[in-house]
Amino acid sequence: MGRIKLEDKKVTYIRKEDYLPELEEQVEKFVRISPTLPKNKILYSRVVIPKFKDETSRIIWEREEIERIRTGYNGLCGKMYFFFNYGFIQNLKGGKISPDFRVSASVWFDYLTEWQESNEWGVICVKRRRVGMSWMEAADVLHDTLFTPFFLVAMNSKSETDSFLLFDKVKFMYDNLPSFLRVTTSASRTKSVMDFSYYGRDELGNKIKKGTQSKISVKAPTVSAFEGWMLNKWVCDEAGKQILLPQMWSYTEDCLMQETERAGMPIVFGTSGDIGKDGAGLKDMWDHSDVYKLKRFFFAGWMGLGVDRYGNDNREELIRWIVYQRHLRKSLDGKLYADFLQRYPLTIEEAFAQASTGGVGDLVKVHRQLDSLTEEPVRAIHGKFAINTNDVVVFKPTEAGNCIIYEYPKKGLDRIYVAGADPADHDDVAPGASDLGVYIMRKEYGTDVPRIVFEYVDRPRYLVDYYEQVVLALMFYNNCKILVERNRYRMIEHFEQSGMKKLLKPAPQGIMRITRGRTDIIGVNMTETLKEYGEALIEEYIRDYSEFIPSKELLKEFPKYGAINTDRVMAFMLTLIQLKEDRINARKVIKTGENSHLPRFKYVEKNGVTQRINTSVVTSAAISTVL
């Protein structure tokens, strides 16, 4: 069968007789969810500079060619036309080569051109490794400074050395341009600056500065590297390896502003580093790209990896190669496997998979379930709880709510649900403050496996708002009990004051035997021994039931566990501890005529405004899903 070119190595397509059904399902899934690129049917060939019969014909041809480079030609934007036809790059074996035409590169330059012309948005790109992005950016900034007057560019990479290596690519590409595209034989330059100008004389013989008078400058990635500058473009290479990226952005963004409006363009790109360390800044900028006014571009693992003679990626075969290579590496430890995912990511979640200091569970199964949820999202109803005028707990769906129901409660069953919480003790919503998390799980019942039915992760301004939603959620799910960390006593205190202490789970006896603690106390202390036990339960659950985990955000936290705050994982851990230790099977409720107590608070509508009031203990014979 055919072959594809992979980073200077020949890789044979997977033969049909070697297909594995379980892997082909993954291939089919990734093909469906992966982006598609436009199909090119033009066989591009590079411009050959002709031999001119006279000076006039040379000038006419060069002017026409410069116009094509500036504005584009034959389906290519100007930047791609320039890169493909004139952008020589260094070969690893020495010498120089011209880049092959690739549709993925053309799409990238189209994207840059579109948002640069907006004068409002920048671009953030998360990419696979060794895609040649530094060379493409060298062409991008040369195109700007050669053909746009007074265009000022600043560049940096992950270190001072890498910044100058990036700049070397700009200089190499410039030095290998034909003479009609260069300002002079060599642009005026120092170690860190290229100045696209030269001195000449006007008609009267006066010395004047000519050329575009544009500049490219490079500096080490210090926080205040470009403070006080005025910039038309800032290029930040290897952004996923810069631990000070957020601080550097805060200083550099002002350089791109004209009063209160953005006038310059930031381009931030790179492969994600450890998301618990130097990669955290890139992850935050990607997650909040609208706030930073950055348009996202994901350079997937298959893009530009192997192309036909028209520059089109053989997407399905490349995805198949990546999936089968992952299968070969499935026995590697978590970090090594995550590293391979990051080299050839098929989803953006995989691009941010690396956390060298943490991770819990089988990452293969975690990412497989993430991809499954991306393709086929589960039913998840957002909303909030309230007590209606009949003193019944009801769930009110609203997109603004942070309570998520994956499965409504099964009424008439006792002890079928367990819950766990990762609480907090302070009304603190400052950056870096951890969220508060709660999960409710349904026990194994009949042929049904244990699974998450409810999720609530939030950081409201006042913790009482969080606690009250938790109380109502527990009541909604058949008055199930919740296991909490005892060192977060404020939550326990709130339950006691609300008359809902009965919903707090005492320390499980089995756990207390392990940790040598008392069994007559509420909640548990999260000791190292207990944490190790909880981690083992998470690994066991992922191994056996990963395909039943409905929460993408929880799945995203498993690879990051131990490296950053993972509030969902900790809440899930406490839920699993109770699930494991609560050995009482679910049973049908025996009606005794007793009613369920409601908490000492409720919400009422008064003059169109919802108000919270304290109440004495009232009773209700039912908990309803009726809205």
C-alpha positions in Angstrom: 0.0 0.0 0.0 1.0 3.7 -0.1 3.3 5.5 2.2 3.1 8.8 4.1 5.9 11.1 5.0 6.3 11.6 8.7 8.9 14.1 9.9 11.6 12.8 7.5 10.7 9.2 8.2 8.7 6.8 6.0 5.7 5.3 7.8 3.7 2.6 6.2 -0.1 2.8 6.2 -1.8 0.3 8.5 -2.8 -2.6 6.2 -6.5 -3.6 6.1 -5.7 -7.1 7.2 -4.1 -5.7 10.4 -7.1 -3.6 11.4 -8.4 -4.3 14.9 -12.2 -3.8 15.4 -11.9 -2.1 18.8 -9.3 0.4 17.4 -11.3 0.9 14.2 -14.1 2.2 16.4 -11.8 4.8 17.8 -10.6 5.7 14.3 -14.1 6.2 13.1 -15.0 8.3 16.2 -11.9 10.6 15.7 -12.6 11.0 12.0 -16.1 12.2 12.9 -15.1 14.7 15.5 -11.9 16.0 13.9 -12.0 19.2 11.9 -12.0 19.1 8.1 -9.8 21.2 5.9 -10.7 22.5 2.5 -9.9 20.1 -0.4 -7.3 21.5 -2.7 -7.4 20.6 -6.4 -4.7 22.9 -7.7 -1.2 21.4 -8.2 0.9 24.3 -7.1 4.4 24.8 -8.4 6.9 27.4 -7.2 7.6 30.6 -9.1 10.7 30.4 -11.3 12.3 33.8 -11.9 12.6 34.2 -15.7 15.5 35.6 -17.6 14.6 39.1 -18.7 15.4 40.5 -22.2 15.7 44.0 -20.8 15.3 46.1 -17.7 11.8 47.2 -18.4 10.5 43.6 -18.6 12.3 42.9 -15.3 10.7 45.8 -13.5 7.2 44.9 -14.8 7.5 41.3 -13.7 8.9 42.2 -10.3 6.1 44.7 -9.6 3.5 42.2 -10.6 5.1 39.6 -8.4 5.3 41.9 -5.4 1.6 42.7 -5.8 0.8 38.9 -5.7 2.9 38.6 -2.6 1.1 41.5 -0.9 -2.5 40.6 -1.8 -2.4 36.9 -2.8 -2.8 35.0 -6.1 -4.5 31.8 -7.5 -6.3 30.9 -4.3 -3.5 31.7 -1.9 -3.4 34.6 0.5 -0.4 36.9 0.3 1.4 35.4 3.3 1.1 31.8 2.0 2.1 32.8 -1.5 5.2 34.4 0.0 6.0 31.4 2.3 5.6 28.8 -0.4 7.4 30.5 -3.2 10.2 32.4 -1.4 10.5 31.0 2.1 13.6 28.9 2.2 14.2 27.0 5.4 17.1 25.2 6.9 17.4 21.4 6.4 18.4 19.3 9.3 21.0 17.7 7.1 22.5 21.0 6.1 21.7 23.4 3.3 18.3 24.9 2.5 15.0 23.6 1.2 11.7 25.0 0.1 8.6 24.1 2.1 6.2 21.6 0.5 2.7 23.0 -0.2 0.4 21.9 2.6 -3.3 22.8 2.9 -2.9 23.1 6.7 -0.3 25.8 6.3 -2.5 27.7 3.8 -5.4 27.5 6.3 -3.1 28.9 9.0 -2.0 31.9 7.0 -5.6 32.6 5.9 -6.6 32.6 9.6 -3.8 35.0 10.5 -4.7 37.3 7.6 -8.4 37.4 8.5 -7.9 38.3 12.2 -5.0 40.7 11.5 -7.2 42.7 9.2 -9.8 42.9 12.0 -7.5 45.2 14.0 -9.2 43.8 17.1 -8.4 40.1 17.6 -5.3 38.1 18.1 -4.7 34.4 17.6 -3.9 31.6 20.1 -2.7 28.3 18.6 -2.2 25.0 20.4 -0.3 22.6 18.1 1.4 19.3 17.8 5.1 19.2 18.0 7.4 19.8 15.0 4.8 21.3 12.8 7.2 24.0 11.5 5.3 26.9 13.1 8.4 28.9 13.9 9.3 29.0 10.2 5.8 30.0 9.2 5.9 32.8 11.8 9.3 33.9 10.4 7.5 34.3 7.0 4.6 36.0 8.6 6.6 38.8 10.3 8.8 39.2 7.2 5.7 39.7 5.1 4.5 42.4 7.5 7.8 44.3 7.7 8.8 44.1 4.0 5.5 45.4 2.7 3.9 47.5 5.4 5.5 50.8 6.4 6.4 51.5 10.0 5.3 48.0 11.2 6.9 47.1 14.5 7.2 43.5 15.6 8.4 42.0 18.9 9.2 38.3 19.3 10.2 36.0 22.1 10.4 32.3 22.8 10.7 30.3 26.1 14.2 31.4 26.9 16.7 33.9 25.8 18.6 31.3 23.8 15.4 30.1 22.1 14.4 33.6 21.4 17.6 34.2 19.4 17.2 30.8 17.7 13.7 32.0 16.6 15.3 35.2 15.3 17.9 33.2 13.4 15.1 31.7 11.4 13.8 35.1 10.4 17.3 36.2 9.4 18.0 33.0 7.5 14.7 33.4 5.5 15.5 37.0 4.8 19.0 36.4 3.6 17.8 33.8 1.1 15.2 36.0 -0.5 15.8 37.1 -4.1 17.3 40.6 -4.2 14.1 42.3 -5.5 12.4 41.5 -2.2 15.1 42.7 0.1 15.3 46.3 1.2 19.1 46.2 0.7 21.6 43.4 0.3 21.1 42.8 4.0 18.7 44.6 6.3 20.4 46.8 8.9 20.7 44.4 11.9 22.1 43.8 15.3 21.9 40.7 17.5 18.4 41.5 18.5 17.0 43.9 15.8 16.3 44.0 12.1 15.6 47.4 10.6 14.1 47.4 7.2 15.4 50.8 6.1 18.4 52.4 4.6 19.8 55.9 3.9 19.6 57.5 0.5 19.3 60.9 -1.0 16.4 62.9 -2.4 16.2 64.9 -5.6 18.0 67.7 -3.9 20.8 65.5 -2.6 19.6 65.5 1.0 20.2 62.4 3.1 16.9 60.6 3.9 15.8 57.3 5.3 14.2 54.9 2.8 12.6 51.5 2.9 9.5 50.5 4.9 11.3 51.7 8.2 9.7 48.7 9.9 11.5 46.7 12.6 11.6 43.2 14.1 13.0 43.0 17.6 13.6 40.0 19.9 14.1 39.8 23.6 14.3 37.2 26.4 10.9 36.3 27.9 11.0 38.5 31.0 7.8 40.0 32.4 8.6 43.6 31.4 10.5 42.8 28.2 8.4 45.1 26.0 7.1 47.4 28.6 6.5 50.9 27.2 6.9 49.8 23.5 4.4 50.5 20.7 3.8 47.3 18.7 1.9 46.3 15.7 2.5 42.6 16.4 3.7 40.5 19.3 4.8 36.9 18.5 5.1 34.6 21.6 6.6 31.2 20.6 6.7 28.2 22.9 4.0 29.8 25.0 3.3 26.5 26.7 6.8 26.5 28.3 6.7 30.0 29.8 5.8 30.0 33.4 5.5 33.8 33.5 3.2 34.0 30.4 0.3 35.6 32.3 2.5 38.3 33.8 4.2 38.9 30.5 0.8 39.3 28.8 -0.3 41.9 31.4 2.7 44.1 30.5 2.7 43.5 26.7 -1.0 43.9 26.0 -0.8 47.6 26.6 1.9 47.8 23.9 -0.7 46.7 21.4 -3.3 49.3 22.5 -4.2 52.6 21.0 -5.8 54.3 23.9 -8.6 51.9 24.9 -8.7 49.9 21.6 -6.4 47.2 20.4 -4.5 48.2 17.3 -1.8 45.5 17.3 -2.0 41.8 17.0 -0.8 39.2 19.5 0.0 35.7 18.2 0.5 33.2 21.0 1.4 29.6 20.1 3.1 26.5 21.3 2.8 23.0 22.5 1.3 22.8 26.0 3.8 22.1 28.8 3.0 20.7 32.2 -0.5 22.1 32.9 0.4 22.2 36.6 3.5 24.3 36.0 4.8 26.2 32.9 1.8 25.2 30.8 -0.8 26.7 33.1 -0.7 30.1 31.5 -1.3 28.9 28.0 -4.2 26.7 29.2 -5.8 29.7 31.0 -5.5 31.9 27.9 -7.0 29.1 25.7 -9.9 28.5 28.2 -10.6 32.3 28.4 -9.7 33.3 24.9 -12.7 35.6 24.5 -11.5 37.6 27.5 -8.1 37.9 26.0 -9.6 38.6 22.6 -7.8 35.7 21.0 -9.2 33.5 18.3 -8.4 29.8 18.8 -6.6 27.6 16.3 -6.0 23.9 17.1 -3.3 22.3 15.0 -4.3 18.7 15.4 -1.8 15.8 15.5 -2.6 14.7 11.9 -2.5 18.1 10.3 0.4 18.6 7.9 1.8 15.1 8.9 1.4 13.5 5.5 0.0 15.0 2.4 -0.7 14.1 -1.2 0.7 15.9 -4.2 -1.9 18.6 -3.8 -1.1 19.3 -0.2 -4.2 17.5 1.2 -3.8 15.6 4.4 -4.8 11.9 4.3 -6.8 12.5 7.4 -8.2 9.1 8.0 -5.0 7.2 7.5 -3.0 9.6 9.7 -5.6 9.3 12.5 -5.5 5.5 12.1 -1.7 5.6 12.4 -1.9 7.7 15.6 -4.6 5.5 17.2 -2.5 2.3 16.5 0.7 3.9 17.8 -1.2 4.8 21.0 -2.3 1.1 21.3 1.3 0.0 21.1 2.2 2.4 23.9 -0.7 1.6 26.2 1.6 -0.2 28.7 3.7 3.0 29.3 3.3 4.8 32.5 0.9 7.7 32.7 3.4 10.5 32.0 5.0 8.8 29.0 1.6 8.0 27.5 0.4 11.6 28.1 3.6 12.8 26.4 2.7 10.8 23.3 -0.8 12.1 23.3 0.6 15.6 23.4 2.9 15.0 20.5 0.0 14.0 18.3 -3.2 15.2 19.9 -6.5 14.4 18.3 -8.5 16.7 20.6 -7.7 19.8 22.5 -8.1 17.9 25.8 -5.2 15.6 24.7 -3.1 18.6 23.9 -3.4 19.7 27.6 -3.0 16.2 29.0 0.5 16.5 30.5 0.9 16.9 34.3 4.3 15.4 35.3 3.7 15.7 39.0 0.2 14.1 39.1 -2.5 12.2 37.5 -4.8 9.4 38.7 -6.4 6.5 36.9 -6.0 4.9 33.5 -5.4 7.9 31.1 -6.2 5.8 28.1 -9.7 5.1 29.3 -10.1 8.7 30.6 -9.3 10.2 27.2 -11.4 7.6 25.4 -14.4 8.6 27.5 -13.7 12.3 27.0 -13.7 11.7 23.2 -16.9 9.7 23.5 -18.6 12.6 25.4 -17.4 15.1 22.8 -19.0 13.0 20.1 -22.2 12.1 22.0 -22.8 14.4 25.0 -24.9 12.9 27.8 -28.2 14.4 29.0 -27.2 17.0 31.6 -29.8 19.3 33.0 -28.5 22.5 34.6 -30.5 24.3 37.3 -31.0 25.0 41.0 -33.1 23.8 43.9 -35.8 25.6 45.8 -38.7 24.8 48.2 -42.0 25.6 46.6 -45.1 27.0 48.3 -46.2 23.5 49.2 -43.0 23.0 51.2 -41.7 20.5 48.5 -38.1 20.5 47.2 -38.2 21.1 43.5 -35.5 21.4 40.8 -35.8 24.4 38.5 -33.9 24.0 35.2 -31.9 27.0 34.1 -28.7 27.4 32.1 -27.4 29.7 34.8 -27.5 27.0 37.4 -24.4 25.1 38.5 -26.3 22.0 39.8 -26.3 19.3 37.1 -28.7 16.4 37.1 -27.6 13.4 35.0 -30.4 11.2 36.3 -33.5 12.0 38.3 -33.9 10.2 41.7 -35.6 6.8 41.9 -38.4 7.4 44.4 -39.5 4.8 46.9 -36.0 3.5 47.5 -33.9 4.0 50.6 -30.1 4.0 50.9 -29.7 3.9 47.1 -27.7 7.2 46.9 -24.4 8.3 48.5 -22.7 11.7 48.3 -19.3 13.3 49.0 -18.2 16.9 49.2 -15.0 18.9 48.9 -16.0 22.0 50.9 -14.4 25.3 52.0 -14.6 27.5 55.1 -14.1 31.0 53.8 -16.1 33.4 51.6 -13.2 33.9 49.2 -13.7 34.1 45.5 -10.3 35.6 44.7 -8.3 34.1 41.8 -6.8 30.8 42.9 -9.5 30.0 45.4 -10.6 26.5 45.1 -14.1 25.6 44.0 -16.5 23.6 46.1 -17.6 20.2 44.8 -20.3 17.7 45.5 -21.2 14.4 43.7 -24.1 12.1 44.3 -23.9 8.5 43.1 -26.4 5.8 42.7 -25.3 2.4 44.2 -25.2 -0.8 42.2 -28.8 -1.9 42.0 -30.0 -4.9 40.1 -28.0 -5.0 36.8 -27.3 -1.2 37.0 -23.7 -0.2 37.7 -22.8 2.5 40.3 -22.8 5.8 38.6 -22.8 9.6 39.0 -26.3 11.0 39.0 -25.7 14.6 40.2 -22.8 17.1 40.2 -22.5 20.5 41.8 -19.3 22.5 41.5 -19.4 26.2 42.3 -17.8 29.1 44.1 -20.6 31.5 45.1 -19.8 34.8 46.9 -21.3 33.4 50.2 -20.8 29.8 51.2 -24.2 29.7 52.8 -25.7 29.7 49.2 -23.6 26.7 48.4 -24.5 24.8 51.6 -28.2 25.4 51.1 -28.1 24.0 47.6 -26.3 20.9 48.9 -28.9 20.4 51.6 -31.8 20.5 49.1 -29.9 18.3 46.6 -29.5 15.6 49.4 -33.2 15.8 50.3 -34.1 15.6 46.6 -32.1 12.4 46.3 -34.1 10.5 48.9 -32.5 12.2 51.9 -29.1 10.6 51.1 -26.1 11.2 53.4 -23.0 13.1 52.5 -19.4 12.4 53.6 -17.3 15.5 54.1 -13.8 16.4 55.3 -14.1 17.1 59.0 -11.4 19.8 58.9 -13.9 22.0 56.9 -16.1 22.4 60.0 -18.2 25.4 58.7 -20.2 23.1 56.5 -20.9 20.7 59.3 -21.9 23.7 61.5 -24.3 24.9 58.8 -26.0 21.5 58.6 -26.4 21.4 62.4 -27.9 24.9 62.5 -30.3 24.1 59.6 -31.6 21.0 61.5 -30.1 18.7 58.8 -27.3 17.0 60.8 -29.0 13.7 60.0 -27.8 14.1 56.4 -24.1 14.1 57.4 -22.4 10.7 57.2 -20.4 9.6 60.3 -16.9 8.3 59.7 -17.2 4.8 58.1 -16.0 2.1 60.5 -13.8 0.5 58.0 -12.0 3.7 57.3 -11.5 4.5 61.0 -9.8 1.1 61.4 -7.4 2.0 58.7 -6.6 5.5 60.0 -7.1 4.6 63.7 -9.7 7.3 64.2 -12.9 7.5 66.1 -16.1 6.2 64.5 -18.5 8.4 66.4 -17.6 11.6 64.6 -19.0 13.3 61.5 -16.9 13.2 58.4 -13.3 12.2 57.9 -9.9 13.8 58.2 -8.1 13.6 54.8 -4.9 11.9 56.0 -2.2 10.6 53.6 -3.4 7.1 54.3 -7.0 7.9 53.5 -5.9 9.8 50.4 -4.0 6.8 49.1 -7.0 4.6 49.7 -9.2 7.1 47.9 -6.8 7.2 44.9 -6.9 3.4 44.7 -10.8 3.6 44.6 -10.7 6.1 41.8 -8.3 4.0 39.8 -10.5 1.0 40.4 -13.7 2.9 39.3 -12.0 4.2 36.1 -10.8 0.8 35.3 -14.2 -0.8 35.6 -16.7 2.0 34.8 -15.0 4.8 32.9 -17.6 4.6 30.2 -20.3 5.6 32.7 -18.6 8.8 33.9 -20.8 11.6 32.5 -18.8 14.7 33.5 -16.2 16.0 31.0 -14.9 18.5 33.6 -14.2 15.6 36.1 -12.5 13.6 33.4 -10.3 16.6 32.5 -9.2 16.8 36.1 -8.0 13.2 36.5 -4.7 13.8 34.5 -4.1 17.0 36.5 -4.6 15.4 40.0 -1.8 16.2 42.3 -0.4 19.0 40.1 -3.1 21.6 40.6 -6.3 22.0 42.6 -8.7 19.3 41.5 -11.8 20.0 43.5 -14.0 17.6 41.5 -11.6 14.7 42.0 -11.5 15.2 45.7 -15.3 15.4 45.9 -15.6 12.3 43.8 -13.0 10.5 46.0 -15.1 11.1 49.1 -18.2 9.9 47.3 -16.4 6.7 46.3 -15.2 6.1 49.9 -18.7 6.2 51.1 -19.9 4.1 48.2 -17.2 1.5 49.1 -17.8 1.5 52.8 -21.7 1.7 52.8 -22.4 -2.0 52.6 -26.2 -1.7 53.2 -28.1 -2.5 50.0 -30.8 -0.2 48.7 -34.3 -1.1 49.9 -37.8 -0.1 49.3 -39.1 2.5 51.7 -41.5 1.2 54.3 -44.2 3.9 55.0 -44.6 4.6 58.7 -46.6 7.8 58.4 -43.5 9.8 59.4 -42.7 12.8 57.3 -39.3 14.2 56.2 -38.1 17.3 58.0 -37.4 20.4 55.8 -34.5 22.7 56.8 -34.9 25.9 58.8 -34.8 28.1 55.7 -37.0 28.6 52.6 -37.4 30.9 49.7 -40.5 33.0 49.0 -41.6 35.3 46.2 -42.3 38.8 47.5 -43.1 41.7 45.2 -41.5 39.8 42.3 -38.3 39.3 44.3 -37.0 35.9 45.6 -36.2 36.2 49.3 -34.6 33.8 51.8 -36.3 33.5 55.2 -35.6 31.5 58.3 -38.4 29.1 59.4 -39.2 26.7 62.2 -39.0 23.1 61.3 -41.9 22.1 59.0 -42.7 18.8 57.4 -43.4 17.5 54.0 -44.6 14.1 53.0 -43.0 14.3 49.6 -40.1 15.5 47.5 -41.1 16.3 44.0 -39.6 16.7 40.6 -42.6 18.7 39.4 -41.6 22.2 38.4 
